[in-house]
Amino acid sequence: MNNNQQEIHIFFTINDSYAGYLSTCIISILDNLNSKYSVCFYIIDGGISDYNKDKITSLKIDRDFSIQFIQIDQELFGHLPRSSQAHITKETNYRFLVSSLNFNLEKCIFLDVDLIAIGDISKLWETDIDDFYIAAVIDQAPLKENSWVKDLPLPDNYLYVNTGVTIINCKKWREDNIEKKLFAVSKRYSKILKFPDQDTLNIVLHKKIKYLSPIYNVMPIQNYFDEDQKNEAFANPQIIHWAGFKKPWKYPNVMYAEKFWHYAFKTEFYEEILFKGVQQSIPFPRKIGAVKRIKSHLSFRIGDEILKVKINKIRIIILPFIIIYLIVNYKISKYIYNFLSNFNPDLKLTPLNEYADYKESLKIKEYLTYRIGNLILRKPFTFIFYIAKEYREWKERKLQS
């Protein structure tokens, strides 16, 4: 690293299946970083193959950075609770050890890997947290009246934070023995923790948390109850975090997905990420009913995207790209499915008329959503001249039924 550059220290914790998303995150950080900074990345190893480690360290970008993989004693976490959410792995608890992994660090940034930076992360790094344990952004989901947070041992007026993006005061953690407290609290309240690592951090650290601007943890699929905060976040987003199960590699129409794919394309994992997404979209038999099968048809999916423009007019700008992606993704999925089912007949789809909801599924084809999508597929270059007629016919049938 250049001796004239200042260092930023960033930690992650992943298992092998998240290697590609980690690489995407790293590329996005380096691509937007102020030139006076270099980055030391520390990856707490939850079981990463040597093959994937090589791919992660071979990132092709003209920036100074280093990557260090850290082995830990995973048995330390054997008694800790697992998240109630399927997309959250046990490795998230490994962040409890961050202050003792490098005693030379006074502070660090800890990031989830289901996010990307689209702004300069050095501005986040420069945040003063000398009097705080961590700095983080308020999480909107727990503000609901029936939130699980109400059951946690936290003050009524406390604003729960999302720990997907945190600045950690490692020095203060060591001074106040925070690591030991995290393990103790996680074990003590294991039965009521919905997001074990995040809930535990909030419980232990809540008296000394600095609230960051929401621009540093913009969560597209969260509900914002405070319009001012929502407007602030989306007016100048710096870090996009797809908290929740709707990840851009699974849901190509989720907000800001195009930015994720922009950086994923620059990694050694691009084809792998793309293939996984295609696999997850293939409608294998007996897992879904006839209604879901029909709604997975390309006609319905295209029509659904078009009708969303009525709710959000600005979507019309990216609509052509979404439609193209849906068509390409559908054709690739169909090709892979046909290829696999030729080798394994058990993968062939069950005939629709064998499902209990078959008759109900036939009604879906009469939805305006399906009809509009089907019209575009039938008449891709002249559909605009037929939309009014399609709408009239649909309305007449609806009145008759």
LUMBA-866264 format. One record per residue (C-alpha): residue number from 0; x, y, z. Coordinates in steps of 0.001 Angstrom, whole numbers, plus 500000, padded with zeros to 6 digits. Layout:
<sites>
+-----+--------+--------+--------+
: pos :     px :     py :     pz :
+-----+--------+--------+--------+
: NUM :      X :      Y :      Z :
...
+-----+--------+--------+--------+
</sites>
This chain:
<sites>
+-----+--------+--------+--------+
: pos :     px :     py :     pz :
+-----+--------+--------+--------+
:   0 : 500000 : 500000 : 500000 :
:   1 : 501046 : 503591 : 499336 :
:   2 : 502593 : 505092 : 502490 :
:   3 : 500875 : 508406 : 501761 :
:   4 : 497429 : 506824 : 501907 :
:   5 : 495278 : 506517 : 504995 :
:   6 : 493873 : 503096 : 505821 :
:   7 : 490261 : 502120 : 506304 :
:   8 : 489596 : 498826 : 508072 :
:   9 : 486502 : 496877 : 507049 :
:  10 : 485286 : 493528 : 508405 :
:  11 : 482905 : 490954 : 506916 :
:  12 : 481816 : 487508 : 508020 :
:  13 : 480624 : 484968 : 505423 :
:  14 : 480429 : 481325 : 504489 :
:  15 : 481278 : 479903 : 501063 :
:  16 : 477879 : 480578 : 499478 :
:  17 : 478251 : 484341 : 499961 :
:  18 : 481693 : 484687 : 498354 :
:  19 : 480345 : 486218 : 495142 :
:  20 : 478257 : 488817 : 496948 :
:  21 : 481251 : 489742 : 499095 :
:  22 : 483351 : 490327 : 495968 :
:  23 : 480606 : 492514 : 494530 :
:  24 : 480508 : 494571 : 497724 :
:  25 : 484302 : 494978 : 497796 :
:  26 : 484443 : 496085 : 494159 :
:  27 : 481743 : 498698 : 494778 :
:  28 : 483642 : 500106 : 497774 :
:  29 : 486942 : 500385 : 495913 :
:  30 : 485334 : 501822 : 492806 :
:  31 : 483929 : 504809 : 494715 :
:  32 : 486700 : 505379 : 497273 :
:  33 : 488588 : 508655 : 497681 :
:  34 : 492105 : 508231 : 496235 :
:  35 : 493810 : 509285 : 499485 :
:  36 : 492543 : 506106 : 501147 :
:  37 : 493377 : 502414 : 500866 :
:  38 : 491367 : 499599 : 502424 :
:  39 : 492280 : 496625 : 504581 :
:  40 : 489529 : 494027 : 504266 :
:  41 : 489206 : 491373 : 506990 :
:  42 : 487022 : 488367 : 506245 :
:  43 : 486008 : 486194 : 509181 :
:  44 : 486017 : 482748 : 507619 :
:  45 : 482802 : 480802 : 508106 :
:  46 : 483975 : 478021 : 505812 :
:  47 : 485291 : 479554 : 502578 :
:  48 : 486939 : 477221 : 500059 :
:  49 : 490497 : 477885 : 498878 :
:  50 : 489089 : 478163 : 495350 :
:  51 : 486766 : 480991 : 496335 :
:  52 : 489444 : 482682 : 498415 :
:  53 : 491635 : 482833 : 495317 :
:  54 : 488789 : 484351 : 493308 :
:  55 : 488108 : 486946 : 496001 :
:  56 : 491769 : 488013 : 496237 :
:  57 : 492135 : 488209 : 492450 :
:  58 : 489760 : 491128 : 492071 :
:  59 : 490825 : 493226 : 489098 :
:  60 : 490689 : 496878 : 490089 :
:  61 : 493349 : 499559 : 490008 :
:  62 : 493253 : 500447 : 493712 :
:  63 : 495396 : 499705 : 496750 :
:  64 : 493789 : 497182 : 499078 :
:  65 : 494575 : 494077 : 501073 :
:  66 : 492456 : 491081 : 502031 :
:  67 : 493031 : 488936 : 505103 :
:  68 : 491054 : 485808 : 505981 :
:  69 : 490637 : 485212 : 509705 :
:  70 : 490046 : 481792 : 511227 :
:  71 : 488082 : 481623 : 514496 :
:  72 : 486990 : 478961 : 516933 :
:  73 : 483481 : 478289 : 515654 :
:  74 : 482660 : 476183 : 518712 :
:  75 : 482420 : 479429 : 520704 :
:  76 : 479108 : 480024 : 518959 :
:  77 : 477653 : 476551 : 519312 :
:  78 : 475266 : 477525 : 522123 :
:  79 : 474111 : 480812 : 520573 :
:  80 : 470643 : 481062 : 518942 :
:  81 : 470101 : 480979 : 515193 :
:  82 : 468063 : 483590 : 513367 :
:  83 : 464386 : 482948 : 512682 :
:  84 : 465011 : 484214 : 509127 :
:  85 : 466181 : 481620 : 506600 :
:  86 : 468386 : 484084 : 504699 :
:  87 : 470431 : 484939 : 507815 :
:  88 : 473231 : 482476 : 508590 :
:  89 : 474921 : 481632 : 511887 :
:  90 : 478085 : 483412 : 510719 :
:  91 : 476506 : 486783 : 511512 :
:  92 : 477222 : 486118 : 515200 :
:  93 : 480955 : 486046 : 514492 :
:  94 : 481031 : 489860 : 514603 :
:  95 : 480959 : 489585 : 518416 :
:  96 : 484712 : 488877 : 518244 :
:  97 : 485681 : 491885 : 516157 :
:  98 : 487452 : 493879 : 518904 :
:  99 : 489778 : 490984 : 519776 :
: 100 : 490746 : 489985 : 516232 :
: 101 : 493225 : 492821 : 515816 :
: 102 : 494338 : 494601 : 518985 :
: 103 : 496025 : 497335 : 516957 :
: 104 : 492726 : 498671 : 515640 :
: 105 : 490920 : 501421 : 517495 :
: 106 : 487920 : 501295 : 515210 :
: 107 : 486601 : 499469 : 512160 :
: 108 : 483612 : 499288 : 509859 :
: 109 : 481571 : 496087 : 509872 :
: 110 : 479379 : 495348 : 506842 :
: 111 : 476870 : 492763 : 505734 :
: 112 : 477496 : 491487 : 502199 :
: 113 : 473984 : 492014 : 500829 :
: 114 : 474907 : 495612 : 500109 :
: 115 : 476998 : 497811 : 497838 :
: 116 : 478556 : 501249 : 498171 :
: 117 : 477592 : 503765 : 495514 :
: 118 : 479288 : 506627 : 497342 :
: 119 : 482650 : 507261 : 498988 :
: 120 : 482820 : 505128 : 502139 :
: 121 : 485682 : 507221 : 503527 :
: 122 : 483082 : 509793 : 504597 :
: 123 : 481529 : 507120 : 506802 :
: 124 : 484950 : 506161 : 508141 :
: 125 : 485672 : 509734 : 509187 :
: 126 : 482702 : 509745 : 511601 :
: 127 : 483815 : 510527 : 515161 :
: 128 : 482687 : 507759 : 517537 :
: 129 : 485139 : 508300 : 520433 :
: 130 : 482294 : 508418 : 522982 :
: 131 : 480213 : 505621 : 521477 :
: 132 : 480351 : 501840 : 521152 :
: 133 : 479018 : 501867 : 517581 :
: 134 : 477468 : 504146 : 515000 :
: 135 : 474554 : 502801 : 512947 :
: 136 : 471321 : 503739 : 511153 :
: 137 : 467864 : 503442 : 512681 :
: 138 : 466014 : 500344 : 511471 :
: 139 : 462455 : 501105 : 510355 :
: 140 : 460885 : 497650 : 510610 :
: 141 : 460792 : 497473 : 514446 :
: 142 : 458738 : 500668 : 514634 :
: 143 : 455571 : 498640 : 514008 :
: 144 : 453256 : 498284 : 516992 :
: 145 : 453505 : 494484 : 517063 :
: 146 : 457268 : 494427 : 516578 :
: 147 : 459355 : 491764 : 518315 :
: 148 : 461545 : 494603 : 519606 :
: 149 : 458838 : 495432 : 522150 :
: 150 : 459728 : 492171 : 523936 :
: 151 : 463432 : 492976 : 524183 :
: 152 : 464895 : 494514 : 527360 :
: 153 : 465208 : 497974 : 525813 :
: 154 : 463842 : 501396 : 526886 :
: 155 : 460438 : 502307 : 525408 :
: 156 : 461843 : 505373 : 523671 :
: 157 : 464894 : 503610 : 522261 :
: 158 : 465423 : 503701 : 518492 :
: 159 : 466525 : 500237 : 517404 :
: 160 : 469343 : 500179 : 514812 :
: 161 : 470153 : 497998 : 511830 :
: 162 : 473666 : 496567 : 512180 :
: 163 : 474233 : 495816 : 508490 :
: 164 : 476390 : 498940 : 508384 :
: 165 : 478208 : 499786 : 511611 :
: 166 : 481277 : 501670 : 512719 :
: 167 : 482694 : 499891 : 515769 :
: 168 : 484809 : 501485 : 518477 :
: 169 : 487123 : 498507 : 519030 :
: 170 : 489139 : 500330 : 521697 :
: 171 : 486064 : 501059 : 523809 :
: 172 : 484761 : 497507 : 523325 :
: 173 : 487976 : 496144 : 524796 :
: 174 : 487991 : 498639 : 527675 :
: 175 : 484411 : 497768 : 528691 :
: 176 : 484640 : 494025 : 527993 :
: 177 : 481812 : 494181 : 525440 :
: 178 : 482675 : 490862 : 523830 :
: 179 : 481931 : 488939 : 527035 :
: 180 : 478665 : 490844 : 527508 :
: 181 : 477502 : 490030 : 523979 :
: 182 : 477906 : 486296 : 524501 :
: 183 : 476183 : 486445 : 527896 :
: 184 : 473184 : 488463 : 526666 :
: 185 : 472738 : 486360 : 523521 :
: 186 : 472550 : 483209 : 525650 :
: 187 : 470318 : 484782 : 528313 :
: 188 : 467657 : 486102 : 525918 :
: 189 : 467957 : 483379 : 523272 :
: 190 : 464223 : 482564 : 523320 :
: 191 : 463089 : 486068 : 522359 :
: 192 : 465775 : 487072 : 519848 :
: 193 : 464432 : 487211 : 516283 :
: 194 : 467675 : 488523 : 514779 :
: 195 : 470155 : 487188 : 517376 :
: 196 : 473287 : 489159 : 516507 :
: 197 : 471483 : 492425 : 515778 :
: 198 : 469120 : 492168 : 518758 :
: 199 : 472044 : 491373 : 521049 :
: 200 : 474093 : 494341 : 519825 :
: 201 : 471140 : 496652 : 520417 :
: 202 : 470570 : 495319 : 523937 :
: 203 : 474202 : 495534 : 525037 :
: 204 : 475180 : 498767 : 523303 :
: 205 : 471980 : 500842 : 523338 :
: 206 : 473230 : 503427 : 525867 :
: 207 : 476150 : 504450 : 523663 :
: 208 : 475028 : 504308 : 520032 :
: 209 : 475548 : 507155 : 517609 :
: 210 : 472847 : 507457 : 514968 :
: 211 : 474112 : 507797 : 511420 :
: 212 : 472383 : 509511 : 508523 :
: 213 : 470130 : 507014 : 506691 :
: 214 : 472133 : 507621 : 503512 :
: 215 : 474680 : 505121 : 504849 :
: 216 : 472196 : 502257 : 505061 :
: 217 : 469466 : 502778 : 502477 :
: 218 : 467091 : 499805 : 502630 :
: 219 : 464908 : 499673 : 499485 :
: 220 : 462466 : 497014 : 500697 :
: 221 : 461954 : 498382 : 504200 :
: 222 : 458927 : 500471 : 505124 :
: 223 : 459884 : 503964 : 506204 :
: 224 : 457498 : 505390 : 508779 :
: 225 : 459288 : 508727 : 508934 :
: 226 : 458928 : 510476 : 505567 :
: 227 : 461700 : 512955 : 506348 :
: 228 : 464151 : 510140 : 506966 :
: 229 : 463019 : 508275 : 503872 :
: 230 : 463424 : 511377 : 501727 :
: 231 : 466886 : 512011 : 503175 :
: 232 : 467993 : 508438 : 502524 :
: 233 : 466873 : 508210 : 498905 :
: 234 : 467890 : 511745 : 497972 :
: 235 : 471583 : 510952 : 498416 :
: 236 : 472154 : 507203 : 498951 :
: 237 : 475716 : 506166 : 499747 :
: 238 : 475247 : 502501 : 500698 :
: 239 : 472389 : 500343 : 499371 :
: 240 : 471449 : 497471 : 501673 :
: 241 : 468919 : 494859 : 500571 :
: 242 : 467976 : 493871 : 504125 :
: 243 : 465388 : 491107 : 504090 :
: 244 : 464831 : 488181 : 501757 :
: 245 : 464450 : 490169 : 498506 :
: 246 : 468003 : 490179 : 497228 :
: 247 : 468877 : 491648 : 493807 :
: 248 : 470359 : 488348 : 492645 :
: 249 : 466956 : 486690 : 493256 :
: 250 : 464593 : 489558 : 492407 :
: 251 : 465886 : 491492 : 489354 :
: 252 : 463157 : 494127 : 489646 :
: 253 : 463961 : 495120 : 493238 :
: 254 : 464989 : 498760 : 493580 :
: 255 : 468657 : 499476 : 492678 :
: 256 : 469207 : 495909 : 491405 :
: 257 : 470864 : 497312 : 488284 :
: 258 : 473596 : 498825 : 490450 :
: 259 : 474281 : 495452 : 492080 :
: 260 : 474654 : 493780 : 488671 :
: 261 : 476918 : 496598 : 487495 :
: 262 : 479472 : 495618 : 490145 :
: 263 : 478795 : 491875 : 490060 :
: 264 : 479808 : 491931 : 486390 :
: 265 : 483283 : 493132 : 487424 :
: 266 : 483940 : 490110 : 489671 :
: 267 : 485152 : 486588 : 488975 :
: 268 : 481805 : 485340 : 490270 :
: 269 : 479483 : 486990 : 487738 :
: 270 : 478468 : 483854 : 485820 :
: 271 : 478039 : 481926 : 489064 :
: 272 : 475798 : 484603 : 490593 :
: 273 : 473747 : 484782 : 487399 :
: 274 : 473372 : 481004 : 487206 :
: 275 : 472266 : 480766 : 490837 :
: 276 : 469631 : 483408 : 490190 :
: 277 : 468351 : 481490 : 487189 :
: 278 : 468228 : 478241 : 489140 :
: 279 : 466188 : 479856 : 491881 :
: 280 : 463650 : 481115 : 489359 :
: 281 : 462996 : 477694 : 487780 :
: 282 : 459505 : 476462 : 488802 :
: 283 : 460242 : 472878 : 489834 :
: 284 : 457214 : 470577 : 490199 :
: 285 : 455176 : 469900 : 493306 :
: 286 : 456612 : 472892 : 495151 :
: 287 : 454049 : 475343 : 493781 :
: 288 : 450371 : 475207 : 492789 :
: 289 : 448721 : 475951 : 489475 :
: 290 : 448017 : 479575 : 490389 :
: 291 : 451682 : 480204 : 491147 :
: 292 : 452650 : 478397 : 487960 :
: 293 : 450481 : 480720 : 485866 :
: 294 : 451791 : 483778 : 487719 :
: 295 : 455319 : 482678 : 486865 :
: 296 : 454482 : 482863 : 483156 :
: 297 : 456341 : 485527 : 481249 :
: 298 : 453061 : 487184 : 480190 :
: 299 : 451975 : 487726 : 483798 :
: 300 : 455381 : 488956 : 484963 :
: 301 : 455678 : 491493 : 482123 :
: 302 : 452110 : 492695 : 482632 :
: 303 : 452733 : 493054 : 486353 :
: 304 : 455742 : 495304 : 485724 :
: 305 : 453772 : 497451 : 483273 :
: 306 : 450862 : 497988 : 485657 :
: 307 : 453271 : 499018 : 488428 :
: 308 : 453932 : 502169 : 486395 :
: 309 : 450461 : 503321 : 487430 :
: 310 : 451657 : 503406 : 491053 :
: 311 : 455134 : 504773 : 490383 :
: 312 : 455340 : 506794 : 487154 :
: 313 : 459133 : 507072 : 487289 :
: 314 : 459388 : 503283 : 486691 :
: 315 : 458552 : 503899 : 483029 :
: 316 : 462162 : 505027 : 482537 :
: 317 : 463609 : 501601 : 483436 :
: 318 : 460630 : 499548 : 482220 :
: 319 : 462204 : 498563 : 478853 :
: 320 : 465295 : 497232 : 480657 :
: 321 : 463174 : 495255 : 483124 :
: 322 : 461153 : 493684 : 480306 :
: 323 : 464302 : 492747 : 478378 :
: 324 : 465793 : 491221 : 481532 :
: 325 : 462618 : 489223 : 482212 :
: 326 : 462573 : 487840 : 478675 :
: 327 : 466265 : 486897 : 478680 :
: 328 : 466038 : 485417 : 482193 :
: 329 : 462941 : 483420 : 481223 :
: 330 : 464570 : 481984 : 478107 :
: 331 : 467730 : 481017 : 479989 :
: 332 : 465652 : 479430 : 482767 :
: 333 : 463598 : 477475 : 480251 :
: 334 : 466729 : 476253 : 478467 :
: 335 : 468324 : 475096 : 481729 :
: 336 : 465095 : 473436 : 482885 :
: 337 : 464704 : 471534 : 479605 :
: 338 : 468349 : 470502 : 479766 :
: 339 : 468071 : 469225 : 483352 :
: 340 : 464726 : 467488 : 482899 :
: 341 : 466064 : 465548 : 479903 :
: 342 : 468618 : 463960 : 482253 :
: 343 : 466258 : 463618 : 485196 :
: 344 : 462600 : 462961 : 484277 :
: 345 : 461611 : 463470 : 487938 :
: 346 : 462126 : 467200 : 487403 :
: 347 : 459415 : 467428 : 484753 :
: 348 : 456557 : 469713 : 485707 :
: 349 : 453298 : 468216 : 486877 :
: 350 : 450467 : 468894 : 484373 :
: 351 : 448440 : 471903 : 485492 :
: 352 : 445140 : 470003 : 485492 :
: 353 : 446468 : 467734 : 488246 :
: 354 : 446615 : 470588 : 490753 :
: 355 : 443730 : 471199 : 493130 :
: 356 : 443628 : 474891 : 492185 :
: 357 : 443627 : 474266 : 488430 :
: 358 : 440250 : 475944 : 487737 :
: 359 : 441254 : 478960 : 489791 :
: 360 : 444510 : 479241 : 487860 :
: 361 : 442651 : 479544 : 484538 :
: 362 : 441124 : 482799 : 485779 :
: 363 : 444589 : 484338 : 486005 :
: 364 : 444851 : 484343 : 482219 :
: 365 : 441858 : 486678 : 482121 :
: 366 : 443517 : 489213 : 484420 :
: 367 : 444468 : 492508 : 482786 :
: 368 : 447999 : 491822 : 484030 :
: 369 : 448262 : 488625 : 482008 :
: 370 : 446481 : 489986 : 478923 :
: 371 : 448697 : 493077 : 478650 :
: 372 : 451863 : 490993 : 479034 :
: 373 : 450637 : 488483 : 476470 :
: 374 : 449805 : 491310 : 474053 :
: 375 : 453380 : 492616 : 474244 :
: 376 : 454798 : 489157 : 473565 :
: 377 : 452462 : 488660 : 470591 :
: 378 : 452902 : 492132 : 469110 :
: 379 : 456180 : 493515 : 470533 :
: 380 : 456494 : 496364 : 468024 :
: 381 : 452843 : 497352 : 467538 :
: 382 : 451290 : 496575 : 470922 :
: 383 : 450788 : 500274 : 471690 :
: 384 : 448053 : 500388 : 469008 :
: 385 : 446151 : 497503 : 470581 :
: 386 : 446292 : 498336 : 474305 :
: 387 : 443063 : 500378 : 474300 :
: 388 : 441187 : 497562 : 472537 :
: 389 : 442635 : 494974 : 474960 :
: 390 : 441536 : 497082 : 477923 :
: 391 : 437979 : 497476 : 476541 :
: 392 : 437623 : 493737 : 475960 :
: 393 : 438923 : 492984 : 479430 :
: 394 : 436499 : 495469 : 480997 :
: 395 : 433539 : 494074 : 479061 :
: 396 : 434335 : 490521 : 480170 :
: 397 : 434717 : 491685 : 483743 :
: 398 : 431277 : 493334 : 483661 :
: 399 : 429714 : 490203 : 482203 :
: 400 : 431225 : 487850 : 484803 :
+-----+--------+--------+--------+
</sites>
